[in-house]
Amino acid sequence: MQRPIRFSHCDPAGIVYFPVYFDMFNGAVEDWFTQGLDIDYATMILQRRLGLPIVHAECDFVIPSRMGDTLTLGVLLERLGRSSLKLRINGEHEGQVRLSGSLTVVTTSLDDFAAVPIPDDIRAAMQRYQAGCEG
């Protein structure tokens, strides 16, 4: 996914303010579902009432990004559990790694906010994606 770095993303030093990356990561996960897994994220949230709250997040900031750069964010499925998954999200600009983050999310019912097993259709799409990443 391509993410242009905008004026609103930057702090007074002219580099991306680090919390903005986590917002970009969340957008990358939404796009990954819709484009990478072919599962409409909005339908999953609004109609199926399945959420994916982040329970753990970390990031290594390797090189600052500045306004005018375009980051390419790639999603790698590192671990697929019963109700949780761990995603690696790397951000690159012109082939140079700028940041590398990790998100652990849990499939949750939006009716009672309890963890639920990953539904079979979503698990199958994730397994296909994961196999494609390994290839």
PyRosetta script that sets phi, psi and omega in degrees:
from pyrosetta import init, pose_from_sequence

init()
pose = pose_from_sequence("MQRPIRFSHCDPAGIVYFPVYFDMFNGAVEDWFTQGLDIDYATMILQRRLGLPIVHAECDFVIPSRMGDTLTLGVLLERLGRSSLKLRINGEHEGQVRLSGSLTVVTTSLDDFAAVPIPDDIRAAMQRYQAGCEG")
pose.set_psi(1, 137.2)
pose.set_omega(1, -179.8)
pose.set_phi(2, -94.2)
pose.set_psi(2, 131.5)
pose.set_omega(2, 177.9)
pose.set_phi(3, -129.8)
pose.set_psi(3, 108.1)
pose.set_omega(3, 175.5)
pose.set_phi(4, -72.2)
pose.set_psi(4, 141.1)
pose.set_omega(4, 176.9)
pose.set_phi(5, -86.7)
pose.set_psi(5, 120.9)
pose.set_omega(5, -175.3)
pose.set_phi(6, -105.8)
pose.set_psi(6, 166.0)
pose.set_omega(6, 176.6)
pose.set_phi(7, -53.4)
pose.set_psi(7, -41.8)
pose.set_omega(7, -176.4)
pose.set_phi(8, -68.7)
pose.set_psi(8, -14.2)
pose.set_omega(8, 178.2)
pose.set_phi(9, -83.4)
pose.set_psi(9, -14.1)
pose.set_omega(9, -168.0)
pose.set_phi(10, -102.5)
pose.set_psi(10, 151.5)
pose.set_omega(10, 176.7)
pose.set_phi(11, -92.1)
pose.set_psi(11, -179.9)
pose.set_omega(11, -179.2)
pose.set_phi(12, -60.2)
pose.set_psi(12, -19.9)
pose.set_omega(12, 177.3)
pose.set_phi(13, -78.7)
pose.set_psi(13, -7.7)
pose.set_omega(13, 177.6)
pose.set_phi(14, 87.0)
pose.set_psi(14, 12.0)
pose.set_omega(14, 178.1)
pose.set_phi(15, -118.0)
pose.set_psi(15, 162.6)
pose.set_omega(15, -178.5)
pose.set_phi(16, -60.5)
pose.set_psi(16, 127.7)
pose.set_omega(16, 175.2)
pose.set_phi(17, -71.5)
pose.set_psi(17, 124.2)
pose.set_omega(17, -165.5)
pose.set_phi(18, -53.7)
pose.set_psi(18, -36.2)
pose.set_omega(18, 179.1)
pose.set_phi(19, -63.3)
pose.set_psi(19, -23.9)
pose.set_omega(19, 179.6)
pose.set_phi(20, -60.8)
pose.set_psi(20, -34.4)
pose.set_omega(20, 178.7)
pose.set_phi(21, -59.7)
pose.set_psi(21, -38.2)
pose.set_omega(21, -179.5)
pose.set_phi(22, -67.6)
pose.set_psi(22, -33.9)
pose.set_omega(22, 173.6)
pose.set_phi(23, -65.5)
pose.set_psi(23, -41.2)
pose.set_omega(23, 176.3)
pose.set_phi(24, -62.2)
pose.set_psi(24, -40.1)
pose.set_omega(24, 178.1)
pose.set_phi(25, -59.9)
pose.set_psi(25, -44.2)
pose.set_omega(25, 179.9)
pose.set_phi(26, -61.8)
pose.set_psi(26, -41.6)
pose.set_omega(26, 176.4)
pose.set_phi(27, -63.9)
pose.set_psi(27, -37.1)
pose.set_omega(27, 178.1)
pose.set_phi(28, -64.8)
pose.set_psi(28, -37.6)
pose.set_omega(28, 177.6)
pose.set_phi(29, -65.2)
pose.set_psi(29, -43.5)
pose.set_omega(29, 177.3)
pose.set_phi(30, -59.1)
pose.set_psi(30, -47.5)
pose.set_omega(30, 179.8)
pose.set_phi(31, -64.4)
pose.set_psi(31, -36.9)
pose.set_omega(31, 179.1)
pose.set_phi(32, -60.7)
pose.set_psi(32, -43.7)
pose.set_omega(32, 178.2)
pose.set_phi(33, -61.9)
pose.set_psi(33, -51.4)
pose.set_omega(33, -174.0)
pose.set_phi(34, -71.0)
pose.set_psi(34, -43.9)
pose.set_omega(34, -174.9)
pose.set_phi(35, -96.0)
pose.set_psi(35, -39.2)
pose.set_omega(35, -176.0)
pose.set_phi(36, -84.2)
pose.set_psi(36, -34.2)
pose.set_omega(36, -178.4)
pose.set_phi(37, -104.9)
pose.set_psi(37, -10.9)
pose.set_omega(37, -176.6)
pose.set_phi(38, 60.8)
pose.set_psi(38, 38.8)
pose.set_omega(38, 175.9)
pose.set_phi(39, -122.9)
pose.set_psi(39, 116.5)
pose.set_omega(39, -176.5)
pose.set_phi(40, -65.3)
pose.set_psi(40, 115.9)
pose.set_omega(40, -175.3)
pose.set_phi(41, -63.2)
pose.set_psi(41, -42.5)
pose.set_omega(41, -179.6)
pose.set_phi(42, -62.4)
pose.set_psi(42, -41.6)
pose.set_omega(42, 177.5)
pose.set_phi(43, -63.4)
pose.set_psi(43, -40.8)
pose.set_omega(43, 179.9)
pose.set_phi(44, -60.5)
pose.set_psi(44, -43.0)
pose.set_omega(44, -178.3)
pose.set_phi(45, -75.3)
pose.set_psi(45, -53.2)
pose.set_omega(45, -170.0)
pose.set_phi(46, -79.8)
pose.set_psi(46, -36.5)
pose.set_omega(46, -176.7)
pose.set_phi(47, -101.9)
pose.set_psi(47, -45.2)
pose.set_omega(47, -179.8)
pose.set_phi(48, -80.6)
pose.set_psi(48, -15.4)
pose.set_omega(48, 177.6)
pose.set_phi(49, 60.5)
pose.set_psi(49, 40.3)
pose.set_omega(49, 176.0)
pose.set_phi(50, -110.4)
pose.set_psi(50, 129.1)
pose.set_omega(50, 177.5)
pose.set_phi(51, -112.9)
pose.set_psi(51, 165.1)
pose.set_omega(51, 178.2)
pose.set_phi(52, -133.2)
pose.set_psi(52, 66.5)
pose.set_omega(52, 179.7)
pose.set_phi(53, -66.2)
pose.set_psi(53, 145.8)
pose.set_omega(53, 176.8)
pose.set_phi(54, -80.7)
pose.set_psi(54, 126.7)
pose.set_omega(54, 177.8)
pose.set_phi(55, -106.4)
pose.set_psi(55, -14.9)
pose.set_omega(55, 175.7)
pose.set_phi(56, -154.2)
pose.set_psi(56, 136.5)
pose.set_omega(56, 178.2)
pose.set_phi(57, -142.9)
pose.set_psi(57, 141.5)
pose.set_omega(57, 173.9)
pose.set_phi(58, -150.8)
pose.set_psi(58, 159.4)
pose.set_omega(58, -178.7)
pose.set_phi(59, -155.4)
pose.set_psi(59, 139.8)
pose.set_omega(59, 170.8)
pose.set_phi(60, -105.1)
pose.set_psi(60, 123.9)
pose.set_omega(60, -179.7)
pose.set_phi(61, -98.7)
pose.set_psi(61, 106.2)
pose.set_omega(61, -170.8)
pose.set_phi(62, -88.3)
pose.set_psi(62, -51.3)
pose.set_omega(62, -177.9)
pose.set_phi(63, -137.4)
pose.set_psi(63, 134.1)
pose.set_omega(63, 179.8)
pose.set_phi(64, -62.3)
pose.set_psi(64, 147.7)
pose.set_omega(64, 172.6)
pose.set_phi(65, -109.7)
pose.set_psi(65, 146.8)
pose.set_omega(65, -175.8)
pose.set_phi(66, -124.9)
pose.set_psi(66, 161.8)
pose.set_omega(66, 177.1)
pose.set_phi(67, -52.9)
pose.set_psi(67, 134.8)
pose.set_omega(67, -179.1)
pose.set_phi(68, 99.8)
pose.set_psi(68, -22.2)
pose.set_omega(68, 174.9)
pose.set_phi(69, -70.7)
pose.set_psi(69, 156.5)
pose.set_omega(69, 170.8)
pose.set_phi(70, -121.9)
pose.set_psi(70, 120.0)
pose.set_omega(70, 178.1)
pose.set_phi(71, -91.0)
pose.set_psi(71, 139.3)
pose.set_omega(71, 169.6)
pose.set_phi(72, -102.3)
pose.set_psi(72, 117.0)
pose.set_omega(72, 179.2)
pose.set_phi(73, -101.6)
pose.set_psi(73, 125.3)
pose.set_omega(73, 178.1)
pose.set_phi(74, -114.9)
pose.set_psi(74, 140.8)
pose.set_omega(74, -178.8)
pose.set_phi(75, -110.3)
pose.set_psi(75, 127.8)
pose.set_omega(75, 176.9)
pose.set_phi(76, -121.5)
pose.set_psi(76, 127.8)
pose.set_omega(76, 177.3)
pose.set_phi(77, -85.4)
pose.set_psi(77, 107.6)
pose.set_omega(77, -175.9)
pose.set_phi(78, -87.5)
pose.set_psi(78, -35.7)
pose.set_omega(78, -178.0)
pose.set_phi(79, -148.9)
pose.set_psi(79, 136.2)
pose.set_omega(79, 179.4)
pose.set_phi(80, -122.8)
pose.set_psi(80, 110.1)
pose.set_omega(80, -179.6)
pose.set_phi(81, -101.6)
pose.set_psi(81, -164.9)
pose.set_omega(81, -179.4)
pose.set_phi(82, -66.8)
pose.set_psi(82, -48.5)
pose.set_omega(82, 179.9)
pose.set_phi(83, -128.0)
pose.set_psi(83, -3.6)
pose.set_omega(83, -178.2)
pose.set_phi(84, -122.4)
pose.set_psi(84, 161.7)
pose.set_omega(84, 174.5)
pose.set_phi(85, -145.8)
pose.set_psi(85, 151.4)
pose.set_omega(85, 177.7)
pose.set_phi(86, -115.4)
pose.set_psi(86, 126.5)
pose.set_omega(86, -178.8)
pose.set_phi(87, -114.5)
pose.set_psi(87, 140.2)
pose.set_omega(87, 171.6)
pose.set_phi(88, -105.9)
pose.set_psi(88, 128.3)
pose.set_omega(88, 178.2)
pose.set_phi(89, -123.2)
pose.set_psi(89, 117.7)
pose.set_omega(89, 178.2)
pose.set_phi(90, -106.3)
pose.set_psi(90, 140.4)
pose.set_omega(90, 176.0)
pose.set_phi(91, -115.2)
pose.set_psi(91, 125.5)
pose.set_omega(91, -179.3)
pose.set_phi(92, -126.3)
pose.set_psi(92, 151.4)
pose.set_omega(92, 172.4)
pose.set_phi(93, -132.6)
pose.set_psi(93, 120.7)
pose.set_omega(93, -179.7)
pose.set_phi(94, 50.9)
pose.set_psi(94, 44.2)
pose.set_omega(94, 175.8)
pose.set_phi(95, 79.0)
pose.set_psi(95, 2.0)
pose.set_omega(95, -177.7)
pose.set_phi(96, -107.4)
pose.set_psi(96, 124.3)
pose.set_omega(96, 179.6)
pose.set_phi(97, -66.9)
pose.set_psi(97, 124.8)
pose.set_omega(97, 178.5)
pose.set_phi(98, -100.5)
pose.set_psi(98, -35.6)
pose.set_omega(98, -179.3)
pose.set_phi(99, -157.4)
pose.set_psi(99, 156.3)
pose.set_omega(99, 178.1)
pose.set_phi(100, -141.3)
pose.set_psi(100, 119.8)
pose.set_omega(100, -176.4)
pose.set_phi(101, -120.7)
pose.set_psi(101, 161.9)
pose.set_omega(101, 178.3)
pose.set_phi(102, -133.7)
pose.set_psi(102, 131.4)
pose.set_omega(102, 177.6)
pose.set_phi(103, -125.5)
pose.set_psi(103, 133.3)
pose.set_omega(103, 169.2)
pose.set_phi(104, -109.9)
pose.set_psi(104, 124.4)
pose.set_omega(104, -179.7)
pose.set_phi(105, -123.2)
pose.set_psi(105, 154.5)
pose.set_omega(105, -178.6)
pose.set_phi(106, -123.6)
pose.set_psi(106, 130.5)
pose.set_omega(106, 175.8)
pose.set_phi(107, -69.7)
pose.set_psi(107, 125.1)
pose.set_omega(107, -171.0)
pose.set_phi(108, -134.0)
pose.set_psi(108, 141.3)
pose.set_omega(108, 171.2)
pose.set_phi(109, -72.3)
pose.set_psi(109, 128.6)
pose.set_omega(109, 177.8)
pose.set_phi(110, -81.8)
pose.set_psi(110, -0.7)
pose.set_omega(110, 175.9)
pose.set_phi(111, -86.1)
pose.set_psi(111, -40.5)
pose.set_omega(111, -179.5)
pose.set_phi(112, -126.2)
pose.set_psi(112, 1.0)
pose.set_omega(112, 177.3)
pose.set_phi(113, 61.8)
pose.set_psi(113, 25.7)
pose.set_omega(113, 175.9)
pose.set_phi(114, -95.1)
pose.set_psi(114, 148.3)
pose.set_omega(114, 175.6)
pose.set_phi(115, -63.8)
pose.set_psi(115, 140.3)
pose.set_omega(115, 177.6)
pose.set_phi(116, -132.1)
pose.set_psi(116, 153.9)
pose.set_omega(116, 176.3)
pose.set_phi(117, -60.3)
pose.set_psi(117, 147.6)
pose.set_omega(117, 176.0)
pose.set_phi(118, -63.2)
pose.set_psi(118, 124.1)
pose.set_omega(118, -179.7)
pose.set_phi(119, -57.6)
pose.set_psi(119, 149.6)
pose.set_omega(119, -174.0)
pose.set_phi(120, -56.1)
pose.set_psi(120, -42.0)
pose.set_omega(120, -178.4)
pose.set_phi(121, -66.7)
pose.set_psi(121, -37.5)
pose.set_omega(121, 179.0)
pose.set_phi(122, -71.3)
pose.set_psi(122, -42.4)
pose.set_omega(122, 177.7)
pose.set_phi(123, -59.6)
pose.set_psi(123, -44.3)
pose.set_omega(123, -179.4)
pose.set_phi(124, -62.1)
pose.set_psi(124, -42.6)
pose.set_omega(124, 178.5)
pose.set_phi(125, -64.3)
pose.set_psi(125, -39.4)
pose.set_omega(125, 178.6)
pose.set_phi(126, -66.9)
pose.set_psi(126, -39.5)
pose.set_omega(126, 179.0)
pose.set_phi(127, -65.7)
pose.set_psi(127, -38.9)
pose.set_omega(127, 176.4)
pose.set_phi(128, -63.2)
pose.set_psi(128, -44.5)
pose.set_omega(128, 179.6)
pose.set_phi(129, -62.0)
pose.set_psi(129, -46.1)
pose.set_omega(129, -179.4)
pose.set_phi(130, -61.0)
pose.set_psi(130, -41.8)
pose.set_omega(130, 177.4)
pose.set_phi(131, -62.3)
pose.set_psi(131, -38.8)
pose.set_omega(131, 177.7)
pose.set_phi(132, -65.9)
pose.set_psi(132, -34.5)
pose.set_omega(132, 177.7)
pose.set_phi(133, -68.6)
pose.set_psi(133, -36.6)
pose.set_omega(133, -179.2)
pose.set_phi(134, -71.0)
pose.set_psi(134, -29.3)
pose.set_omega(134, 179.8)
pose.set_phi(135, -75.0)
pose.dump_pdb("model.pdb")
